[in-house]
Amino acid sequence: AVAAEAERLHQQRQHHLTATAATARRLADLTAEHQQHAEFALTPLGAAGLAAQLAALSAADDILQQKLGAASNQLAQDDTARERLAEGHRELQARQREEQRWQDLAEQIGSAKGDKFSQFAQGLTLSHLARLANLRLQQLTGRYTILKTPNRNLELQIIDHDQADTVRPMASLSGGESFLVSLALALGLSELAGYKARIESLFIDEGFGTLDPDSLNTALDALERLQHSGKMIGIISHVADLKERIGTQIRVQPGAGGNSTVRVVDVVGTETECCA
């Protein structure tokens, strides 16, 4: 029994020595690690100091998070303000364009006496008259086109297609050319004036004497087409060649003492004296 007890104590002593050696090695490792940390000098603070510093950093972080939230709100408000500013800028541009439109209109037709508006309205009417007259002018001659002078409300010009579409003033037309253009304008004016009231009659006083034979035939052909459309055409002229083209005539023959003889000639050539 004594031998068994001695053996047990011997084994217990060996275990104790082994544990002591392991503890010594662990202590050496921790001492070396502690020495290494001390050499790095990461912090001079102890555990209590580090805990206090961690608490202060946490509090500072909370404050920074609050500031970050406030900055985010400010950024959101800034985005909203920028959107409102952009919308206001677009609205301002739209109003400026509208203002410019009215300003341009005022420059064109605005005046204290109303004369600008009157000229502007007359210019629109003249443009419409030119379009109507050109339809008739094409029937008379294909050489010319009537043009309202740009930036001039009450002025007309002529485009000469036989001269590479040269724009000419009305005053440059010859007598025959002027008659054809005037006739086209008169016909256009009759259509313009007849917008609400039908004009059945058109009287032309002189002007045929300035036409050459071809221009005279062209003008009479146009008048005959106009007559066939239902209008009554009256021509006052001293041109003898017109007698062959006009069916019904009223001939005035001057007599002695300032008296005149008036005869009506119908389409078959029968003359009837009306008065003396």
Sequence and secondary structure as in RCSB ss.txt:
>XXXX:A:sequence
AVAAEAERLHQQRQHHLTATAATARRLADLTAEHQQHAEFALTPLGAAGLAAQLAALSAADDILQQKLGAASNQL
AQDDTARERLAEGHRELQARQREEQRWQDLAEQIGSAKGDKFSQFAQGLTLSHLARLANLRLQQLTGRYTILKTP
NRNLELQIIDHDQADTVRPMASLSGGESFLVSLALALGLSELAGYKARIESLFIDEGFGTLDPDSLNTALDALER
LQHSGKMIGIISHVADLKERIGTQIRVQPGAGGNSTVRVVDVVGTETECCA
>XXXX:A:secstr
 HHHHHHHHHHHHHHHHHHHHHHHHHHHHHHHHHHHHHHHT  S  HHHHHHHHHHHHHHHHHHHHHHHHHHHHH
HHHHHHHHHHHHHHHHHHHHHHHHHHHHHHHHHH  SSSHHHHHHHHHHHHHHHHHHHHHHHHHH SSEEEEE T
T TT EEEEEGGGTTEEEEGGGS HHHHHHHHHHHHHHHHHHHTTTS   EEEEES GGG  HHHHHHHHHHHHH
HHHTT EEEEE   GGGGGT SSEEEEEE GGG EEEEEE TT  EEEEE 
